[in-house]
Structure formats: structure tokens, C-alpha cells
Amino acid sequence: MKLTLPAHIGFGQRLNDILAADHGQQSKCGYQPKRRFNLSQSGAKTLSYQQLMEMANCSQKQRINQLELGYASIQGDIALRTAIAQFHTELNNSYYDAEIDVANINSQSGDNQINPDQVITFAGAQEGLQALYQHVLTPEDEVITLTPSYPSLVAMASQLGATVKSYPLSFGNAWQLDLTEFAKLFSARTKLVVINSPHNPTGAALSQAQVAQILELAAAHNSYLLMDDVSQASNYREQALGHQILNYEKGVVVSVMSKSLGLGGLRIGWLVTKNSALHQGLLAQKCYSSICTSIVDEQLALVALSNWQQLVRQNNQIIADNIAAFQQLVNEFPGLLSWHQPQAGIMTLVKVADHIVEPFEDGQSSAMENWAIDCALKSGVTVLPSGLFGLSGYYFRLGLGQTDFNDALVPFRDHLSTFD
């Protein structure tokens, strides 16, 4: 299958070309180009190298300074994998209600403990997802996902010839999952079930009971169950986001440095599974792609994960403050914007009133894409339409993790005022 750019990346490149041309035209005419903001960023606030190294202890600094730039371990540095195992163990044990238990599953362990041998690092979460999909899927298989979604979760399954069956989350139902309807997607061909909580891009969270029921459905159909946990630590409302998916023999978790920790420049992601046969298969897949991750990135990621609670606490406060700021904006323009505040995570979707979007499609852009382009040209603020993530209609993705959020709301508010 011929590959094309994911929709959100393709739109971003096209928008950058449009803005660059506009910038050049403004400069020729003697105008000061607008400051640019991105209200759709998917990660939390990042750090500089210096800021990260200030968090390192003496032994970590010494190790980085003396690091020989050879190949890293194929499975991943043992100290890093230990930190990753502790990270997930602490998250799942801290926000888990033991009274909500999972029955009738083939459990390999009775608790949420993870050991480093159950972790494989990858060059970002994308490589890990690709390894899993390539290892378990065939053209005869079906994959169940939620939509809207991170585009690769759907695209990679389709590229392998598998049938994707998506459950549509809706604004009218506050982006919540109806398990009765979700269960109808399962069949004898269901090979993989993909969920994430907090959900990307709606910010909805599955209850612990819902996750347990999905786990039971997957077990009943002998399906793999992938939990995308990239934003699990962005739990500013202290929801019960802990789960026991890794105690299921076909359970897998994916996570990454870029979302809750905000360190996308460290190209480190990982998969965790207690299934030794699956683990070996994933390791084999990695050997035919990156082989290993960057040895430098591994050591910097270890510094961050050694201080994850401090980083997450700071980032979660930023998100909570930005939610309050955007709620104020929605209150100012109730006829133009509406939303469901995210339950957790870094993103959500915002609904734009129909009457301010021109119902025009030119074959290259949807009506909402044209609205977003117009917004970027006139206000300097970039927003990504939900159609890029599989949801038609007048919505855009709102990223809540950045410290310039309030600065971005100033020109965005002015732009909205032209419609009010």
C-alpha cells in the first residue's frame, strides 16, 4: 500500500505553506507579521536541556558526561526500563480501586507490579505501535478502536489489510462510551482492541469498571487488548485511571515521553506486556526497524522519569489553569463555542457554532479546515479541525498543556469577536 502523510501532518504542512506566503506578503507591504500560536498542541509543557539536567543527580550527570556514543541495548537500558516499570506500577496502584475487580480473565499476576524485563523501549510510541500491529495482525483480522482517534491507530491496521471497526464517540453523549453498543463490535475475528483513557483527542476518561468490562470482552474473544496510556499521568482531577490490563495474558500498554512529561524531543516510547511470547515477537520486530533507541535519549529520559512526579505535578497545574481560562472564554461566547471539559489528559474537542463556519468545501479542504485556515491567517492562532482525527463536523482539537495558552487566547478572543 502506498503511504501518504497522516491527515493532521499533511494539513499542518499545507497551513505552514499558506502562512509562510502570507508572512512574505505582509513583510513586502511593510506590516509586522502576527505572532503565531498553536492552540492544538498535544503535549504538556516541555523543558530545555539545561532545565532537565538541573533535575539530574550527581551519578546521572556523571554517567551522561562520560557516555560513550555507541549502540544502546536492543531491549532498552536496564535502569530506564526499571524506571518505566516503577512509573506504571505507581500510576496504576495510586489510582486504582481494589473493590472493582476483574473476573473471568486469564491472569498471570495478581497485582499491578511490573518488572523491567516486561518493558521494551522504542524510538517513540509510533514504532512500538507499528511493532505490535505488524506482529499480531493479518488481513483476516478485525481491530476495534474508538473514533475520533490518533490517526495511526486506525491507519496502521488498514495498511496491514485488517478490518477496522470503530466505535463513534459523540459530543451529544459527552464523548462517553456506551458499553452495550461497543460490545456489538466484537466478533470471532476480533484480534486487537485499542482503547485509551484519557482519550485522545476528547479528554474523556473510561471508568475503572468500564475498563474492567472491556478487558472481560477482550478475554472472552481471545483478543489482544492495547491500552494507550500516553496521557495517564495527566490526571489533575485524580480520576481512577489505574487498571489491571497488564494482568491479562494478551494485555499491552504503550506510553511515551512526549505527552504527560512534555519531552517529545526525547524519542523514547515503550511497550509493556507480561506475555513472554509476545514480548519476544515485539523485540524481533524492533530488530527490523530501529534496532535500538538513542543511548543519549535513554539517559535523559531516565533523568525525567526519576523526577516524573515533580514534572507531572507542574504540568497538571498548567492544564488545570488553562481549563479554567478556556471555560471563561466559552462563557464569553456561549453562542459560538461549546465544550465538555476534559476529565483527564491534555486535549479535548471544542464545538464551533454552525453559523460561523462557511459550508464550503473546495475539494482540498473541508469547511472546518477552511475556517481553521482563516483563523490562522487573521489571528495567528492555529487550531486543528476534528476531521483530521476521524470526526466530521465543526470541532477543533484544543491542547491545554502550554504556558502561552492565555497569550494565545487574546488574538483568538479578538477573532471570535468578529462573529459575535
CORJO-V826442 format. One line per field, one symbol per residue. psi: psi as a letter, one per 40 degrees, with the letter a starting at -180 (. if undefined). A space follows every 10 residues. Layout:
psi->???
This chain:
psi->hhiihidddd dddddddddd ddddddddee ihiihhihee ieiihiiidd dddeeiiddd dddddehhfa iiiddihddd dddddddddd ddddfhhedh ihifigheie aehiideehh iigidddddd dddddeiiee iihhiiiiih ddddddddde eihhhhhhii ddfffihhdd dddeeiaeeh dhhhiihihh edeihiiddd dddddddddd efiihhhhfd edeggeefig eiifdeehdf iihiaiedcd eegdehghii ihiehddddd ddddddeebd diihdddddd dddddefddd dddddddddd dddddddddd ddgdediiih hidiaeiiih hhhdeehhgh heddiidddd ddddddddee hhihiddeee hiagiihhhe eieedddddd ddddddded.
